[in-house]
């Protein structure tokens, strides 16, 4: 098993913070669903016709309230994103989620696995990539839910962060839950 993953599972990869932090992600637990079955507050999800064409399904599973993504091809599909404004005084950002995978076939590049991608939002509304090596990704097959988290140092010119469910290159099934972004002083 990957040593980084073992550390994350044991909780040593990032510091633990006192409760009371506010999750800036809307519907990060996928409790709310639109009439069409898509998760509320998640934007830029590929149209259902495109998802069908590329062999991808998104389902919010009511028992447990989590997002299940099943991919039969490695073609690009947008699986949802949120742009989050950071409060003044934010120096660091904690990003976390729970993920589990089944029958995972990673893509050809190391980052082509289920996970959470992110980039900084700048004052002019442009984006600066944080980089796939820093994303929270399920690189190994592990039974059950995997908790992943990281703490990012906010650049002085960043006003927000964009999080995206990674939908490029991989095949299989991935469940996403408890997606969290917390602003830290």
C-alpha positions as CSV (number, residue, x, y, z in Angstrom):
1,X,0.0,0.0,0.0
2,X,1.2,3.6,-0.7
3,X,2.9,5.1,2.4
4,X,1.2,8.4,1.8
5,X,-2.2,6.7,1.8
6,X,-1.3,4.9,5.0
7,X,-0.4,8.2,6.7
8,X,-3.6,9.8,5.5
9,X,-5.6,6.8,6.8
10,X,-4.0,7.1,10.2
11,X,-4.5,10.9,10.2
12,X,-0.8,11.9,10.3
13,X,-0.6,13.7,6.9
14,X,-2.2,17.0,8.0
15,X,-2.8,18.6,11.4
16,X,-6.2,18.2,13.0
17,X,-8.0,21.4,13.9
18,X,-10.3,22.3,16.7
19,X,-14.0,22.0,15.9
20,X,-15.8,25.1,15.1
21,X,-14.4,25.7,11.7
22,X,-17.0,26.4,9.0
23,X,-17.3,24.2,6.0
24,X,-17.4,26.6,3.0
25,X,-18.6,23.9,0.6
26,X,-22.3,23.9,-0.1
27,X,-23.8,20.5,0.0
28,X,-20.5,18.7,0.5
29,X,-22.3,15.8,2.0
30,X,-24.7,15.5,-1.0
31,X,-27.8,15.7,1.2
32,X,-29.6,18.0,-1.3
33,X,-30.6,16.9,-4.8
34,X,-32.2,18.9,-7.6
35,X,-35.4,17.5,-9.3
36,X,-33.2,16.0,-12.1
37,X,-31.3,13.9,-9.6
38,X,-28.1,16.0,-9.7
39,X,-26.5,17.2,-6.5
40,X,-27.6,20.7,-5.5
41,X,-25.0,23.6,-5.5
42,X,-22.5,21.7,-7.7
43,X,-22.0,23.5,-11.0
44,X,-20.5,22.6,-14.4
45,X,-21.7,19.0,-14.5
46,X,-21.7,17.7,-18.1
47,X,-25.2,17.5,-19.7
48,X,-26.9,14.1,-19.2
49,X,-26.6,13.4,-23.0
50,X,-22.9,13.9,-22.8
51,X,-22.6,11.8,-19.7
52,X,-24.5,9.0,-21.4
53,X,-22.4,9.3,-24.5
54,X,-19.1,8.9,-22.6
55,X,-20.5,6.1,-20.4
56,X,-20.6,8.1,-17.1
57,X,-23.4,8.1,-14.5
58,X,-23.8,10.3,-11.5
59,X,-26.2,9.3,-8.8
60,X,-26.7,10.7,-5.3
61,X,-27.3,7.6,-3.2
62,X,-30.0,8.5,-0.7
63,X,-28.9,5.9,1.9
64,X,-25.8,7.6,3.3
65,X,-26.1,10.8,1.1
66,X,-23.0,10.4,-1.1
67,X,-22.3,11.0,-4.8
68,X,-21.6,7.8,-6.8
69,X,-19.7,8.2,-10.1
70,X,-19.5,5.2,-12.5
71,X,-17.3,5.6,-15.6
72,X,-17.2,3.0,-18.4
73,X,-14.9,5.0,-20.6
74,X,-11.9,7.3,-19.9
75,X,-13.3,10.2,-21.9
76,X,-13.6,13.6,-20.3
77,X,-16.7,14.4,-18.3
78,X,-17.3,17.3,-15.9
79,X,-18.5,15.9,-12.6
80,X,-19.2,19.1,-10.7
81,X,-17.3,22.0,-9.2
82,X,-17.7,24.9,-6.7
83,X,-16.0,28.3,-6.6
84,X,-15.5,29.3,-3.0
85,X,-14.8,32.9,-1.8
86,X,-12.3,32.9,1.0
87,X,-13.0,35.1,4.0
88,X,-10.5,38.0,4.7
89,X,-7.6,36.9,6.9
90,X,-7.4,33.4,5.5
91,X,-3.8,32.2,5.6
92,X,-4.4,28.5,5.0
93,X,-7.1,26.3,3.6
94,X,-7.9,22.8,4.7
95,X,-9.4,20.6,2.0
96,X,-10.8,17.2,2.9
97,X,-13.2,14.4,1.6
98,X,-14.1,10.8,2.0
99,X,-13.7,8.6,-1.1
100,X,-14.0,4.9,-1.9
101,X,-13.4,3.2,-5.2
102,X,-14.4,-0.1,-6.8
103,X,-13.0,-1.7,-9.9
104,X,-10.7,1.2,-10.5
105,X,-8.6,1.4,-13.7
106,X,-6.4,4.5,-13.5
107,X,-5.6,6.5,-16.6
108,X,-2.2,6.7,-18.2
109,X,-1.0,9.7,-16.1
110,X,-0.6,9.5,-12.3
111,X,-3.3,12.0,-11.7
112,X,-6.0,10.3,-13.8
113,X,-7.8,8.7,-10.8
114,X,-10.9,9.7,-8.9
115,X,-10.3,12.6,-6.5
116,X,-10.7,16.3,-5.8
117,X,-8.9,18.7,-8.0
118,X,-8.5,22.4,-7.0
119,X,-7.1,25.7,-8.2
120,X,-6.8,29.2,-6.7
121,X,-9.2,31.9,-7.8
122,X,-7.5,35.3,-8.3
123,X,-8.9,38.8,-7.9
124,X,-9.4,39.1,-11.7
125,X,-11.5,35.8,-11.6
126,X,-8.8,33.9,-13.4
127,X,-7.4,30.6,-12.0
128,X,-4.0,29.4,-11.0
129,X,-3.6,25.7,-11.0
130,X,-2.4,24.2,-7.7
131,X,-1.2,21.1,-9.6
132,X,-2.3,17.4,-9.8
133,X,0.5,16.3,-7.5
134,X,-1.3,18.2,-4.7
135,X,-4.8,17.0,-5.4
136,X,-6.6,14.6,-3.1
137,X,-6.7,11.4,-5.1
138,X,-7.6,7.7,-4.5
139,X,-4.5,6.1,-6.1
140,X,-4.9,2.7,-4.5
141,X,-7.7,0.2,-4.1
142,X,-8.6,0.0,-0.5
143,X,-11.7,-1.5,1.0
144,X,-14.1,1.0,2.5
145,X,-14.0,4.8,2.8
146,X,-10.7,6.6,2.6
147,X,-10.4,10.0,4.4
148,X,-8.1,12.4,2.6
149,X,-7.1,15.9,3.6
150,X,-4.5,18.5,3.0
151,X,-3.7,22.0,4.2
152,X,-2.7,24.6,1.5
153,X,-0.9,27.9,2.1
154,X,-3.1,30.6,0.5
155,X,-1.1,32.8,-1.9
156,X,-1.5,36.5,-1.1
157,X,-3.2,37.2,-4.5
158,X,-5.8,34.4,-4.1
159,X,-9.3,35.4,-3.2
160,X,-10.9,32.0,-3.5
161,X,-10.5,28.3,-4.4
162,X,-12.2,26.2,-7.0
163,X,-12.8,22.5,-6.2
164,X,-13.7,20.0,-8.9
165,X,-14.5,16.3,-8.9
166,X,-11.8,14.8,-11.2
167,X,-13.4,13.2,-14.2
168,X,-10.6,12.5,-16.7
169,X,-8.8,9.3,-17.7
170,X,-10.1,6.8,-15.1
171,X,-12.7,3.9,-15.4
172,X,-14.6,2.3,-12.5
173,X,-16.8,3.5,-9.7
174,X,-16.0,6.1,-7.1
175,X,-18.1,7.4,-4.2
176,X,-17.5,11.0,-2.9
177,X,-18.7,12.3,0.5
178,X,-17.9,14.9,3.2
179,X,-16.2,17.3,0.9
180,X,-14.8,20.1,3.1
181,X,-13.1,23.4,2.6
182,X,-12.2,25.3,5.7
183,X,-10.5,28.7,6.0
184,X,-7.8,28.8,8.6
185,X,-6.2,31.9,10.1
